[in-house]
Amino acid sequence: KPKEETKEKGENNKKKSEEEETPGKKRKRKSKEAGEEKNNKKVKKEKEEEKEAENKWKWWEEEKKENGIKWTQLEHRGPYFVPLYEPLPDDVQFYYDGKPLKLSLATEEIATFYAKMLDHDYTTKEIFQNNFFKDWRKEMTSEEQEIIKDLNKCDFKEIHKYFVDKSEARKALSKEEKQKLKEEADKIQEEYGYCILDGHREKIGNFKTEPPGLFRGRGDHPKMGMLKKRIMPEDVIINCSKDSKIPEPPQGHKWKEVRFDNTVTWLASWTENIQNSLKYIMLNPSSKLKGEKDWQKYELARRLKDVVDKIRAQYRADWKSKEMQKRQRAVALYFIDKLALRAGNEKEEGETADTVGCCSLRVEHIKLHPDLDGKKYVVEFDFLGKDSIRYYNKVSVEKLVFKNLRLFMKNKDPDDDLFDRLNTQVLNKHLQHLMDGLTAKVFRTYNASITLQEQLKALTNSEDSVAGKLLSYNRANRAVAILCNHQRSTPKTFEKSMQNLQTKIDAKKQQVEEAKQELKKAEDEFEDTKDPKAE
């Protein structure tokens, strides 16, 4: 009995000490537990990654398929279609000419696309507004068309506020609610995000169809604001193997077509309505099909390394050719090789943004400076390249190149082609004669790869720490980005972020000013109370 009393007393003391534990100790204990949990998760993840690496399909060790065949077995679930539109709550209204107006479901959905973009620069552009309003009216009922005739009389503010509030509410969700949403997304990923390729489970890159919305484009695209229509199963072509289980379309729908084409790498395709271009569902970059494509790309660049000196010698000799086309081809090839410029493809007029490549440069895109900043024969480039990314560069070129450019520009207007006797097809046809499979873009791959290799050799020290080696790699990669004019696009939230930073700077300045005033006041008070005798 005394033993039982002692045991009971010990348990009570332990319980009491836990209850009396200070908040600081509790926080430390919780922090320690959280740290241990985090470490356990990290270890578990590392083990899973190791296991995945062991089971990785080493497709590069297998024999290559002949006659353009990419696979023998392909099975998947088809694309995941974005959910159908959910109508706005009754208390969220659209106003026309100051009066609330109930819209039909299709018209309301398109109105929400515009409302969501009210705080974006796009909605201030006239071309965006005109294209949107034209396409929106096409989807309206005849009654709505009779009423809604002026975009300036449309008030989307209440709808915009509804989506802003919805976004803020999503950000404010609890950890448990966010975890639940993540689990739902993971379930969809598990069901639609993988396929079976030649007996192996491979990850799909983009398994979801694009949601409907308003087309943005890059730069001042002439089609910005047009309606991107919802992709339906009836628009989609499915590609799989004959012996596989053909994916089931959503209930009440059917596929446009089912193909069994093992010479292509896509799983599904459809034509989008803005540019009438084909969109594809492809495998993840780490997959066999993508890996093989990259391998072929870099093998071409490796082969170019063996003949590049010969090609360079030839285009240098062609700078003096009596044929104008040869001279233009040689100068264009010099720019593609030296500056890693894209060749540039021909486009239908007015269909896309005014972007150019080397072969489609116009006279207005370059300026010639015999002397500039202490350098001779400087060419100043200024044009919009792929995705409307500005290319601006001042390059010192060889004297013959400079002289030829003057000749190409003679008696031409600013909007005339610089290389008027050349296009990408002519250039690539010439390159095919120099090396089998060679095109202008192989030079870009080659020069980017060799720049990275040279920079890594110059910057990396074998005795460096992992952090030091990573820094060297990032610096080498930056050199490649500069060569290829790779630039990060301005984030959508850039303006807001800058405003927030400026607000913080202003607040800190105010605090510093107040502190200075407090200091001065304290010094003055100290001077007033100081004992003269103490001096």
C-alpha positions as CSV (number, residue, x, y, z in Angstrom):
1,K,0.0,0.0,0.0
2,P,2.8,2.6,0.8
3,K,4.3,1.7,-2.6
4,E,1.0,2.4,-4.4
5,E,0.7,5.7,-2.5
6,T,4.3,6.7,-3.6
7,K,3.5,5.8,-7.3
8,E,0.3,7.8,-7.2
9,K,2.0,10.8,-5.6
10,G,4.8,10.7,-8.3
11,E,2.2,10.7,-11.1
12,N,0.4,13.6,-9.5
13,N,3.6,15.6,-9.1
14,K,4.5,14.9,-12.8
15,K,1.0,16.1,-13.8
16,K,1.3,19.2,-11.6
17,S,4.7,20.1,-13.0
18,E,3.3,19.8,-16.6
19,E,0.4,22.1,-15.7
20,E,2.8,24.6,-14.0
21,E,5.1,24.5,-17.1
22,T,5.9,28.1,-18.3
23,P,4.7,29.3,-21.7
24,G,8.4,29.6,-22.8
25,K,9.1,26.0,-22.0
26,K,5.9,24.9,-23.8
27,R,7.0,26.9,-26.9
28,K,10.4,25.3,-26.8
29,R,8.9,21.8,-26.5
30,K,6.5,22.4,-29.4
31,S,9.3,23.9,-31.5
32,K,11.4,20.8,-30.8
33,E,8.6,18.5,-31.7
34,A,7.9,20.5,-34.9
35,G,11.6,20.3,-35.8
36,E,11.7,16.5,-35.3
37,E,8.5,16.1,-37.4
38,K,10.1,18.2,-40.2
39,N,13.3,16.1,-40.1
40,N,11.3,12.9,-40.2
41,K,9.4,14.1,-43.2
42,K,12.6,15.1,-44.9
43,V,14.2,11.7,-44.2
44,K,11.1,10.0,-45.5
45,K,11.1,12.1,-48.7
46,E,14.8,11.4,-49.3
47,K,14.1,7.6,-49.0
48,E,11.2,7.9,-51.4
49,E,13.4,9.8,-53.9
50,E,16.2,7.2,-53.5
51,K,13.7,4.4,-54.2
52,E,12.3,6.3,-57.2
53,A,15.8,6.7,-58.6
54,E,16.5,3.0,-58.2
55,N,13.3,2.2,-60.1
56,K,13.9,4.9,-62.8
57,W,13.4,3.6,-66.3
58,K,16.9,3.7,-68.0
59,W,15.4,4.0,-71.5
60,W,18.7,5.3,-72.9
61,E,20.2,1.9,-72.3
62,E,17.6,0.2,-74.5
63,E,17.7,-0.3,-78.3
64,K,16.3,2.5,-80.3
65,K,13.1,2.0,-82.2
66,E,13.2,2.1,-86.0
67,N,11.1,3.9,-88.7
68,G,10.1,6.8,-86.5
69,I,8.2,4.6,-84.0
70,K,8.1,6.4,-80.6
71,W,6.3,3.7,-78.5
72,T,4.5,0.3,-78.7
73,Q,2.1,0.8,-75.8
74,L,0.4,4.0,-74.6
75,E,-2.5,4.1,-72.2
76,H,-3.9,7.1,-70.3
77,R,-7.1,8.7,-68.9
78,G,-7.4,11.5,-71.4
79,P,-7.4,15.2,-70.4
80,Y,-8.9,16.6,-67.2
81,F,-11.5,19.2,-68.1
82,V,-11.8,22.3,-66.1
83,P,-15.1,22.4,-64.0
84,L,-18.2,24.0,-65.5
85,Y,-19.0,27.6,-64.7
86,E,-20.7,28.3,-61.4
87,P,-23.2,31.2,-61.5
88,L,-22.6,34.3,-59.3
89,P,-24.6,34.6,-56.0
90,D,-27.8,36.7,-56.3
91,D,-26.4,39.5,-54.3
92,V,-23.5,40.1,-56.8
93,Q,-24.8,42.1,-59.7
94,F,-23.7,43.5,-63.1
95,Y,-24.8,47.1,-63.8
96,Y,-25.5,48.7,-67.2
97,D,-26.0,52.4,-67.4
98,G,-26.3,52.5,-63.6
99,K,-29.0,49.9,-63.4
100,P,-28.7,46.2,-62.3
101,L,-29.1,43.8,-65.2
102,K,-29.5,40.0,-64.9
103,L,-27.4,38.3,-67.5
104,S,-27.9,34.9,-69.1
105,L,-25.4,32.2,-67.9
106,A,-23.1,32.3,-71.0
107,T,-23.0,36.2,-71.0
108,E,-22.4,36.3,-67.2
109,E,-19.5,33.9,-67.4
110,I,-17.7,36.0,-70.1
111,A,-18.4,39.1,-68.0
112,T,-16.5,37.5,-65.1
113,F,-13.5,37.0,-67.3
114,Y,-13.3,40.8,-67.8
115,A,-14.2,41.6,-64.2
116,K,-11.3,39.5,-62.9
117,M,-8.9,41.6,-65.0
118,L,-10.1,45.1,-64.0
119,D,-6.9,45.8,-62.0
120,H,-4.7,44.7,-64.9
121,D,-3.2,47.0,-67.6
122,Y,-4.8,45.0,-70.3
123,T,-8.3,46.3,-69.6
124,T,-7.1,49.9,-70.2
125,K,-6.0,49.1,-73.8
126,E,-8.4,50.0,-76.5
127,I,-7.6,47.0,-78.7
128,F,-8.3,44.7,-75.7
129,Q,-11.6,46.4,-74.9
130,N,-12.8,46.4,-78.6
131,N,-11.9,42.7,-79.1
132,F,-13.6,41.7,-75.8
133,F,-16.8,43.6,-76.4
134,K,-17.1,42.3,-80.0
135,D,-16.7,38.7,-78.9
136,W,-18.9,39.2,-75.8
137,R,-21.8,40.5,-77.9
138,K,-21.6,37.5,-80.1
139,E,-22.4,35.3,-77.1
140,M,-25.3,37.5,-75.8
141,T,-29.0,36.7,-76.2
142,S,-30.8,39.0,-78.7
143,E,-32.5,40.8,-75.8
144,E,-29.1,41.5,-74.2
145,Q,-27.7,42.7,-77.5
146,E,-30.5,45.3,-77.7
147,I,-29.6,46.7,-74.2
148,I,-25.8,46.3,-74.0
149,K,-24.3,48.5,-76.7
150,D,-21.5,50.4,-75.0
151,L,-18.7,49.0,-72.9
152,N,-18.2,52.3,-71.1
153,K,-21.7,51.9,-69.6
154,C,-20.9,48.5,-68.2
155,D,-20.1,48.3,-64.5
156,F,-18.2,45.1,-63.4
157,K,-16.9,46.5,-60.1
158,E,-19.2,44.4,-57.9
159,I,-18.2,41.2,-59.7
160,H,-14.5,42.2,-59.5
161,K,-14.9,42.7,-55.7
162,Y,-16.5,39.3,-55.3
163,F,-13.6,37.5,-56.9
164,V,-11.0,39.6,-54.9
165,D,-12.8,38.6,-51.7
166,K,-12.9,35.0,-52.8
167,S,-9.2,35.0,-53.5
168,E,-8.5,36.6,-50.0
169,A,-10.7,34.0,-48.3
170,R,-8.8,31.2,-50.1
171,K,-5.5,32.7,-48.8
172,A,-6.9,32.9,-45.2
173,L,-7.9,29.2,-45.1
174,S,-6.6,27.2,-42.2
175,K,-3.8,24.7,-42.5
176,E,-6.2,21.8,-42.4
177,E,-8.5,23.3,-45.1
178,K,-5.5,23.9,-47.3
179,Q,-4.3,20.4,-46.8
180,K,-7.7,19.1,-47.8
181,L,-7.6,21.1,-51.1
182,K,-4.1,19.7,-51.7
183,E,-5.3,16.2,-51.2
184,E,-8.1,16.7,-53.7
185,A,-5.6,18.1,-56.2
186,D,-3.2,15.2,-55.6
187,K,-6.1,12.8,-56.2
188,I,-6.7,14.4,-59.6
189,Q,-3.0,14.3,-60.4
190,E,-2.8,10.6,-59.5
191,E,-5.8,9.8,-61.7
192,Y,-5.0,12.0,-64.8
193,G,-1.4,12.9,-64.4
194,Y,0.2,9.6,-65.3
195,C,0.2,7.2,-68.3
196,I,1.6,3.8,-69.1
197,L,4.3,4.0,-71.8
198,D,5.8,0.7,-73.0
199,G,5.0,-0.9,-69.6
200,H,6.4,2.0,-67.5
201,R,4.5,4.6,-65.5
202,E,5.4,8.0,-66.9
203,K,4.3,11.5,-65.7
204,I,2.3,13.7,-68.0
205,G,3.2,17.4,-68.3
206,N,0.0,19.3,-68.8
207,F,-2.9,17.0,-68.3
208,K,-5.5,19.8,-67.9
209,T,-7.3,21.6,-70.7
210,E,-6.9,25.4,-70.7
211,P,-9.8,27.2,-68.9
212,P,-11.9,29.6,-71.0
213,G,-11.0,33.3,-70.6
214,L,-9.7,36.3,-72.5
215,F,-6.6,36.0,-74.7
216,R,-3.7,38.2,-73.6
217,G,-0.8,37.5,-75.9
218,R,2.6,39.1,-75.6
219,G,3.3,42.8,-76.3
220,D,0.6,44.7,-78.2
221,H,-0.9,41.6,-79.7
222,P,-3.7,42.4,-82.3
223,K,-5.9,39.7,-80.9
224,M,-5.7,40.5,-77.2
225,G,-9.1,40.5,-75.5
226,M,-10.7,37.9,-77.7
227,L,-12.6,35.1,-76.1
228,K,-10.8,31.8,-75.5
229,K,-13.6,29.3,-75.7
230,R,-14.1,26.3,-73.4
231,I,-12.5,23.1,-74.6
232,M,-15.1,20.3,-74.9
233,P,-14.5,16.6,-75.4
234,E,-15.9,17.0,-78.9
235,D,-12.9,19.2,-79.7
236,V,-10.3,16.6,-78.5
237,I,-8.4,14.0,-80.5
238,I,-7.2,11.1,-78.3
239,N,-4.0,9.2,-79.2
240,C,-3.3,5.8,-77.6
241,S,-2.4,2.2,-78.5
242,K,-5.0,-0.1,-80.0
243,D,-4.6,-2.7,-77.3
244,S,-5.0,-0.2,-74.5
245,K,-8.1,0.8,-72.6
246,I,-9.4,3.8,-74.6
247,P,-10.2,6.7,-72.2
248,E,-13.8,7.4,-71.5
249,P,-15.1,10.8,-72.3
250,P,-17.2,12.7,-69.7
251,Q,-20.7,11.5,-69.4
252,G,-23.0,12.6,-72.3
253,H,-20.0,13.5,-74.5
254,K,-17.8,11.9,-77.1
255,W,-14.3,12.4,-78.5
256,K,-13.7,14.2,-81.8
257,E,-11.5,11.3,-82.9
258,V,-9.5,8.4,-81.4
259,R,-6.1,7.7,-83.1
260,F,-3.5,5.0,-82.8
261,D,-0.5,6.9,-84.1
262,N,2.8,5.6,-82.6
263,T,5.0,8.0,-84.7
264,V,4.0,11.0,-82.6
265,T,4.6,11.8,-78.9
266,W,1.3,13.6,-77.9
267,L,-1.5,12.0,-75.9
268,A,-4.3,14.3,-76.9
269,S,-4.7,17.4,-79.1
270,W,-7.2,20.1,-80.0
271,T,-7.3,23.4,-82.0
272,E,-7.7,26.6,-80.0
273,N,-10.0,29.2,-81.5
274,I,-7.8,32.4,-81.3
275,Q,-4.8,31.5,-83.5
276,N,-6.2,28.2,-84.8
277,S,-3.1,26.5,-83.6
278,L,-2.9,23.0,-82.3
279,K,-2.5,22.4,-78.5
280,Y,-1.1,19.1,-77.2
281,I,-1.0,17.1,-74.0
282,M,2.5,15.8,-73.8
283,L,4.7,13.9,-71.3
284,N,6.7,15.5,-68.5
285,P,10.2,16.8,-69.4
286,S,11.7,13.9,-67.3
287,S,9.9,11.3,-69.5
288,K,11.5,9.0,-72.1
289,L,9.9,10.8,-75.1
290,K,11.0,14.2,-74.0
291,G,14.4,12.9,-73.0
292,E,14.9,11.3,-76.4
293,K,14.0,14.6,-78.1
294,D,16.5,16.6,-76.0
295,W,19.1,13.9,-76.5
296,Q,18.8,14.2,-80.3
297,K,18.9,18.0,-80.0
298,Y,22.2,18.0,-78.1
299,E,23.7,15.2,-80.3
300,L,23.1,17.5,-83.3
301,A,25.0,20.3,-81.4
302,R,27.8,17.9,-80.7
303,R,28.1,17.0,-84.4
304,L,28.1,20.7,-85.3
305,K,31.2,21.1,-83.1
306,D,33.2,19.0,-85.6
307,V,32.3,21.2,-88.6
308,V,31.7,24.6,-87.1
309,D,35.2,26.0,-88.0
310,K,34.7,24.9,-91.7
311,I,31.2,26.6,-91.8
312,R,32.6,29.8,-90.2
313,A,35.4,29.9,-92.8
314,Q,32.9,29.6,-95.6
315,Y,30.5,32.3,-94.4
316,R,33.5,34.6,-93.9
317,A,34.5,34.0,-97.6
318,D,30.9,34.6,-98.7
319,W,31.1,38.2,-97.3
320,K,33.0,39.0,-100.5
321,S,30.7,37.0,-102.9
322,K,29.5,38.6,-106.1
323,E,26.0,37.2,-105.4
324,M,23.9,39.5,-103.1
325,Q,21.9,36.5,-101.7
326,K,25.1,34.7,-100.6
327,R,26.4,37.9,-98.9
328,Q,23.1,38.3,-97.0
329,R,23.0,34.7,-96.0
330,A,26.6,34.9,-94.8
331,V,26.0,38.0,-92.7
332,A,22.8,36.6,-91.2
333,L,24.6,33.3,-90.3
334,Y,27.3,35.4,-88.7
335,F,24.7,37.0,-86.4
336,I,23.0,33.7,-85.6
337,D,26.4,32.2,-84.7
338,K,28.0,35.1,-82.9
339,L,24.9,36.5,-81.1
340,A,22.7,33.3,-80.8
341,L,19.8,35.1,-82.5
342,R,16.8,33.1,-83.5
343,A,16.3,32.7,-87.3
344,G,12.8,34.1,-87.3
345,N,9.9,32.6,-89.2
346,E,7.5,34.1,-91.7
347,K,4.1,35.0,-90.4
348,E,0.7,36.0,-91.8
349,E,0.4,39.8,-91.7
350,G,-1.7,41.2,-88.9
351,E,-2.2,37.7,-87.3
352,T,0.5,38.0,-84.6
353,A,2.4,40.5,-82.6
354,D,5.2,42.4,-84.5
355,T,8.1,40.1,-83.4
356,V,11.1,39.3,-85.6
357,G,14.2,37.1,-85.8
358,C,17.5,37.5,-87.7
359,C,16.1,36.7,-91.2
360,S,13.1,39.0,-90.8
361,L,14.9,42.0,-89.4
362,R,13.9,45.3,-90.9
363,V,16.1,48.4,-91.6
364,E,14.6,50.2,-88.6
365,H,15.8,47.5,-86.2
366,I,19.5,48.3,-86.6
367,K,21.7,51.4,-86.4
368,L,25.3,51.6,-87.7
369,H,28.0,53.5,-85.7
370,P,31.5,53.7,-87.3
371,D,32.8,54.7,-83.8
372,L,30.9,54.3,-80.5
373,D,32.2,54.2,-76.9
374,G,35.8,53.7,-78.1
375,K,34.8,50.7,-80.3
376,K,34.8,50.5,-84.1
377,Y,32.1,49.2,-86.4
378,V,29.3,49.0,-83.9
379,V,25.9,47.7,-84.8
380,E,23.0,48.7,-82.5
381,F,20.1,46.2,-82.4
382,D,16.7,47.1,-81.1
383,F,13.7,44.8,-81.8
384,L,11.1,42.6,-80.3
385,G,12.0,38.9,-80.4
386,K,10.1,35.8,-79.5
387,D,7.3,36.3,-76.9
388,S,7.7,40.1,-77.5
389,I,10.9,40.1,-75.4
390,R,13.0,43.2,-76.4
391,Y,16.4,42.5,-77.8
392,Y,18.7,45.5,-77.3
393,N,22.5,45.1,-77.9
394,K,25.4,47.1,-79.2
395,V,28.0,44.9,-80.9
396,S,31.3,45.6,-82.4
397,V,31.4,43.5,-85.7
398,E,34.0,42.9,-88.3
399,K,34.7,45.5,-90.9
400,L,33.3,43.5,-93.9
401,V,30.1,42.8,-92.0
402,F,29.7,46.5,-91.3
403,K,30.3,47.4,-94.9
404,N,27.8,44.7,-96.1
405,L,25.1,46.0,-93.7
406,R,25.6,49.5,-95.2
407,L,25.1,48.0,-98.6
408,F,22.0,46.1,-97.6
409,M,20.4,49.3,-96.1
410,K,21.2,51.5,-99.1
411,N,18.1,53.1,-100.7
412,K,15.7,51.3,-98.3
413,D,12.9,52.6,-96.1
414,P,12.9,51.9,-92.4
415,D,10.1,49.2,-92.8
416,D,11.9,47.4,-95.6
417,D,13.6,44.0,-95.0
418,L,17.3,44.2,-94.1
419,F,17.8,40.7,-95.7
420,D,15.4,41.1,-98.6
421,R,16.8,38.1,-100.6
422,L,16.7,35.7,-97.6
423,N,14.3,33.8,-95.5
424,T,14.5,31.0,-92.9
425,Q,13.7,28.2,-95.4
426,V,16.5,29.4,-97.8
427,L,19.0,29.6,-94.9
428,N,18.1,26.1,-93.5
429,K,18.2,24.5,-97.0
430,H,21.8,25.8,-97.4
431,L,22.7,24.5,-93.9
432,Q,21.4,21.0,-94.7
433,H,24.0,20.8,-97.5
434,L,26.8,21.6,-94.9
435,M,25.7,19.0,-92.3
436,D,22.8,16.6,-92.3
437,G,20.0,17.7,-89.9
438,L,21.6,21.2,-89.4
439,T,19.2,24.2,-89.0
440,A,19.8,27.7,-87.8
441,K,18.6,26.9,-84.3
442,V,21.3,24.2,-83.8
443,F,23.8,27.1,-83.6
444,R,21.9,28.5,-80.7
445,T,22.0,25.2,-78.8
446,Y,25.7,24.8,-79.7
447,N,26.7,28.2,-78.6
448,A,24.7,28.1,-75.4
449,S,26.2,24.7,-74.5
450,I,29.8,25.6,-75.2
451,T,29.4,28.9,-73.3
452,L,28.1,27.0,-70.2
453,Q,31.0,24.5,-70.6
454,E,33.7,27.2,-70.9
455,Q,32.2,29.2,-68.0
456,L,32.0,26.2,-65.7
457,K,35.6,25.4,-66.5
458,A,36.7,28.9,-65.7
459,L,34.7,29.5,-62.6
460,T,34.6,26.1,-60.8
461,N,37.3,24.9,-58.4
462,S,37.2,21.2,-57.5
463,E,38.0,22.0,-53.9
464,D,35.0,24.4,-53.6
465,S,32.1,23.5,-51.2
466,V,28.8,22.4,-52.7
467,A,27.5,26.0,-52.1
468,G,30.5,27.4,-53.9
469,K,30.0,25.1,-56.9
470,L,26.3,26.0,-57.0
471,L,27.3,29.7,-57.1
472,S,29.7,29.0,-60.0
473,Y,27.0,27.1,-61.9
474,N,24.5,29.9,-61.4
475,R,27.0,32.4,-62.7
476,A,27.8,30.2,-65.7
477,N,24.1,29.8,-66.4
478,R,23.7,33.6,-66.2
479,A,26.3,34.0,-68.9
480,V,24.2,31.7,-71.1
481,A,21.0,33.7,-70.3
482,I,22.7,36.9,-71.4
483,L,23.9,35.3,-74.7
484,C,20.4,33.9,-75.4
485,N,18.6,37.1,-74.2
486,H,16.6,35.1,-71.7
487,Q,14.8,37.6,-69.5
488,R,12.4,37.1,-66.6
489,S,9.0,38.6,-67.5
490,T,7.6,41.2,-65.2
491,P,5.4,39.5,-62.6
492,K,1.7,40.4,-62.5
493,T,2.0,41.6,-59.0
494,F,5.1,43.8,-59.7
495,E,3.4,47.2,-59.4
496,K,1.7,46.1,-56.1
497,S,4.9,44.8,-54.7
498,M,6.8,48.0,-55.5
499,Q,4.0,50.0,-53.9
500,N,4.2,47.9,-50.7
501,L,8.0,48.3,-50.6
502,Q,7.7,52.0,-51.1
503,T,5.1,52.2,-48.3
504,K,7.6,50.3,-46.0
505,I,10.4,52.6,-47.0
506,D,8.3,55.7,-46.3
507,A,7.3,54.3,-42.9
508,K,10.9,53.6,-42.0
509,K,11.9,57.1,-43.0
510,Q,9.2,58.5,-40.8
511,Q,10.4,56.4,-37.9
512,V,14.0,57.6,-38.4
513,E,12.7,61.2,-38.5
514,E,10.7,60.8,-35.4
515,A,13.7,59.1,-33.6
516,K,15.9,62.1,-34.6
517,Q,13.4,64.5,-33.2
518,E,13.1,62.5,-29.9
519,L,16.9,62.4,-29.7
520,K,17.2,66.2,-30.2
521,K,14.4,66.7,-27.6
522,A,16.2,64.5,-25.1
523,E,19.6,66.3,-25.7
524,D,17.9,69.7,-25.2
525,E,16.3,68.5,-21.9
526,F,19.6,67.1,-20.8
527,E,21.3,70.5,-21.5
528,D,18.6,72.3,-19.5
529,T,18.9,70.1,-16.4
530,K,22.7,69.8,-16.4
531,D,24.4,71.2,-13.2
532,P,26.7,74.1,-14.1
533,K,29.0,73.4,-11.1
534,A,29.6,69.8,-12.4
535,E,31.5,71.4,-15.3
